[in-house]
Amino acid sequence: MARIAIDMDGVMADSTQQYINWYANRYGVTVAKESLLGKPETTGFPLDGVVRQFLYEPNFFRTKPVIAGSQEVIKALQEKHEVFIVSAAMEFPLSLAEKLAWLEEHFPFISWHNIVFCGHKHIVAADYLIDDHVKNLSTFKGEPLMFTAPHNVNVQEYKRVNTWEEVGGLLL
């Protein structure tokens, strides 16, 4: 049995699609996900800097789409492993309550005992960390698994998982 730490944003919750949806709703322009490949997160939109402001708005974290396959694979992982959801939730004041409500809605099978909201993930002790950001994977002492997101497509230094089906194939 392994201990698996799983990030929320960009791994379970589709942050990129949420940026695209909110930008389209606010400015009437739909940005193609492919046009964001290799660009830093929250950049690549016609109006520079506005997407980052969404992170401070009510319901941004609460209404993110669920990444395909995450619910089924995480439920299966829980049957064989010790699974913790680990999310940085201190930087954006509204995110803490919204992330908890999002998890309760979309992942009701995850106990509050297995949810860790923190400021920085360097405190996490697990066998695996599934995350989309180098800043979290670089300080992790177990086996880091980079979950593919547009902002990390050019990162080469970590073992990569592109889908939840790949996560299942590796850890189930």
C-alpha positions as CSV (number, residue, x, y, z in Angstrom):
1,M,0.0,0.0,0.0
2,A,1.4,3.4,-1.1
3,R,0.6,6.8,0.2
4,I,-0.5,9.0,-2.7
5,A,-0.8,12.8,-2.5
6,I,-2.9,14.4,-5.3
7,D,-3.1,18.0,-6.2
8,M,-6.6,19.5,-7.0
9,D,-6.2,22.4,-9.4
10,G,-5.0,21.3,-12.8
11,V,-5.1,17.7,-11.7
12,M,-8.6,17.0,-10.5
13,A,-10.2,20.4,-11.3
14,D,-9.7,21.7,-14.8
15,S,-8.2,25.2,-14.1
16,T,-7.3,25.9,-17.8
17,Q,-10.9,25.2,-19.0
18,Q,-12.2,27.4,-16.1
19,Y,-9.9,30.3,-17.3
20,I,-11.2,29.8,-20.8
21,N,-14.8,29.7,-19.7
22,W,-14.6,32.7,-17.5
23,Y,-12.7,34.7,-20.1
24,A,-15.3,33.9,-22.7
25,N,-18.1,34.8,-20.4
26,R,-16.5,38.1,-19.4
27,Y,-15.0,39.3,-22.7
28,G,-16.9,37.4,-25.3
29,V,-13.8,35.7,-26.8
30,T,-13.1,32.0,-26.6
31,V,-9.5,31.2,-26.5
32,A,-8.4,27.8,-27.8
33,K,-6.7,25.5,-25.2
34,E,-4.0,24.7,-27.8
35,S,-3.0,28.3,-28.0
36,L,-2.0,28.2,-24.3
37,L,0.5,25.3,-24.7
38,G,3.9,26.1,-23.2
39,K,2.8,29.5,-21.8
40,P,2.9,30.2,-18.0
41,E,-0.4,29.5,-16.3
42,T,-3.0,32.4,-16.5
43,T,-1.1,33.9,-19.5
44,G,-1.7,33.7,-23.3
45,F,-5.1,35.5,-23.3
46,P,-5.7,38.6,-25.4
47,L,-6.0,40.9,-22.4
48,D,-2.9,40.4,-20.4
49,G,-3.2,40.0,-16.6
50,V,-7.0,39.7,-16.3
51,V,-7.2,35.9,-15.9
52,R,-5.1,36.0,-12.7
53,Q,-7.8,38.3,-11.2
54,F,-10.4,35.5,-11.6
55,L,-8.5,33.7,-8.7
56,Y,-9.8,36.3,-6.3
57,E,-13.4,36.2,-7.4
58,P,-16.3,34.3,-5.7
59,N,-17.1,30.9,-7.3
60,F,-14.0,30.6,-9.4
61,F,-12.7,27.6,-7.5
62,R,-16.2,26.3,-6.6
63,T,-17.3,25.9,-10.2
64,K,-14.3,24.3,-12.0
65,P,-15.0,21.4,-14.3
66,V,-13.9,18.0,-13.1
67,I,-11.0,16.5,-15.1
68,A,-12.2,13.4,-17.0
69,G,-11.5,10.1,-15.3
70,S,-10.4,11.6,-12.0
71,Q,-13.4,10.5,-10.0
72,E,-13.3,6.9,-11.0
73,V,-9.5,6.4,-10.8
74,I,-9.2,8.2,-7.4
75,K,-12.0,6.0,-6.0
76,A,-10.2,2.9,-7.2
77,L,-6.9,4.2,-5.8
78,Q,-8.5,4.6,-2.4
79,E,-9.4,0.9,-2.4
80,K,-5.7,-0.1,-2.8
81,H,-3.7,2.9,-1.3
82,E,-3.8,5.6,1.2
83,V,-4.9,8.7,-0.8
84,F,-4.7,12.3,0.3
85,I,-5.9,15.4,-1.6
86,V,-3.2,18.1,-1.0
87,S,-4.0,21.6,-2.2
88,A,-2.4,25.0,-1.7
89,A,-5.4,27.0,-0.5
90,M,-4.0,29.9,1.5
91,E,-2.9,32.3,-1.3
92,F,-6.4,33.0,-2.5
93,P,-8.7,33.8,0.4
94,L,-11.9,32.4,-1.1
95,S,-10.4,29.2,-2.3
96,L,-10.3,27.3,1.0
97,A,-14.1,27.0,1.5
98,E,-14.8,26.7,-2.3
99,K,-12.3,23.9,-2.7
100,L,-13.8,22.0,0.2
101,A,-17.4,22.5,-1.2
102,W,-16.1,21.4,-4.6
103,L,-14.6,18.2,-3.2
104,E,-17.8,17.4,-1.2
105,E,-19.8,17.7,-4.4
106,H,-17.6,15.9,-6.9
107,F,-15.6,13.5,-4.6
108,P,-18.0,12.7,-1.7
109,F,-16.2,9.5,-1.1
110,I,-13.1,11.4,0.1
111,S,-13.1,11.8,3.9
112,W,-12.2,15.2,5.4
113,H,-9.4,13.2,7.2
114,N,-7.8,12.8,3.7
115,I,-7.9,16.5,2.7
116,V,-4.9,18.7,3.4
117,F,-5.0,22.4,2.6
118,C,-1.7,24.1,3.0
119,G,0.5,27.0,2.0
120,H,3.4,25.1,0.5
121,K,3.5,21.4,-0.3
122,H,7.1,20.8,0.8
123,I,5.7,19.5,4.1
124,V,4.0,16.6,2.3
125,A,5.3,13.1,3.1
126,A,4.1,10.5,0.6
127,D,5.3,7.9,-1.8
128,Y,3.9,9.7,-4.8
129,L,2.8,13.3,-5.6
130,I,0.6,13.9,-8.6
131,D,0.8,17.6,-9.4
132,D,1.0,19.9,-12.4
133,H,3.6,22.4,-11.0
134,V,7.3,22.1,-10.9
135,K,7.4,24.2,-7.7
136,N,5.6,21.4,-5.9
137,L,7.3,18.5,-7.5
138,S,10.8,19.9,-7.1
139,T,10.7,19.8,-3.3
140,F,8.9,16.5,-3.0
141,K,10.9,13.6,-1.5
142,G,8.9,10.7,-2.9
143,E,8.3,9.9,-6.6
144,P,6.9,13.0,-8.4
145,L,4.4,12.5,-11.2
146,M,3.7,15.5,-13.4
147,F,0.1,15.7,-14.6
148,T,0.1,17.3,-18.0
149,A,-1.4,20.8,-18.2
150,P,-0.8,23.4,-20.9
151,H,1.7,25.4,-18.8
152,N,3.9,22.3,-18.2
153,V,4.1,20.7,-21.7
154,N,7.7,21.7,-22.1
155,V,8.9,20.4,-18.8
156,Q,11.1,17.3,-19.2
157,E,12.5,16.5,-15.8
158,Y,9.6,14.5,-14.3
159,K,7.8,11.3,-15.1
160,R,4.6,12.5,-16.8
161,V,1.0,11.3,-16.7
162,N,-1.3,12.7,-19.3
163,T,-4.6,11.3,-18.2
164,W,-6.2,9.7,-15.2
165,E,-6.3,6.5,-17.2
166,E,-2.5,6.6,-17.3
167,V,-2.4,7.3,-13.5
168,G,-4.6,4.2,-13.0
169,G,-2.4,2.1,-15.2
170,L,0.7,3.1,-13.2
171,L,-0.7,3.0,-9.7
172,L,-3.5,0.4,-9.8
